[in-house]
């Protein structure tokens, strides 16, 4: 598992979603849609057979003494890329989170519309995934939900240079710090899951912010118009997993 996760963590720097194998195409519709991912290649078997898959509908919470996440986001977005699956902002080295004394470096963040995770049955118009990896390749994803309301200033700066075509990549001139995409109250839910894209590797720690942040209708539409399609994997079976709060 560690070798696999190390490979995936490296791939995060060049892939657009949580991970992707460029030579084995997948998508969100037709014969390449999420329900077929497990059939597309032998490496994608977990997409159909895994027991700890993401996203999920978070509910039936178990109260727990969760340690606060220490956010240490001191650097800025270096570039922004459209890989055909999402718009991804790559992060300069030097930013991280600390969870229970364990450090995970922020690699990139990207977006899904509508949201992939649900909370108590509720879907959100947009979700951001902040992807982190530790020194041995173990992954932690901070998920932030967006509610349609007033415009989001950090997203406005990102969208000034949103790449409009798959494969486009630009160095970001705006000084965007992902901290500005986080809610003020950083209480969270925690569960064990997977990447939400092929190869759907499990062993990922998911940290879902309880509180949402605002985004305007126009900002959602800007992303949707660039993607030309919804880019959310449907919620997966909970099986025996607890969701801690």
Secondary structure, 3 states (H helix, E strand, C coil): CHHHHHHHHHHCCCCCCCCCCCCCCCCCCHHHCHHHHHHHCHHHCHHHHCCCCCCCEECCCECCCCCCCEEECCCCEEEEEECCCCEEEEECCCCEEEECCEEEEEEEEEEECCCCCEECCECCCEEEEEEEECCCCCEEEEEEEEEECCCCHHHHHHHCCCCCCCCCEEECCCCCCHHHHCCCCCCEEEEEEECCCCCCCEEEEEEEECCCEEECHHHHHHHHHHHCCCCCCCCCCCCCCCCEC
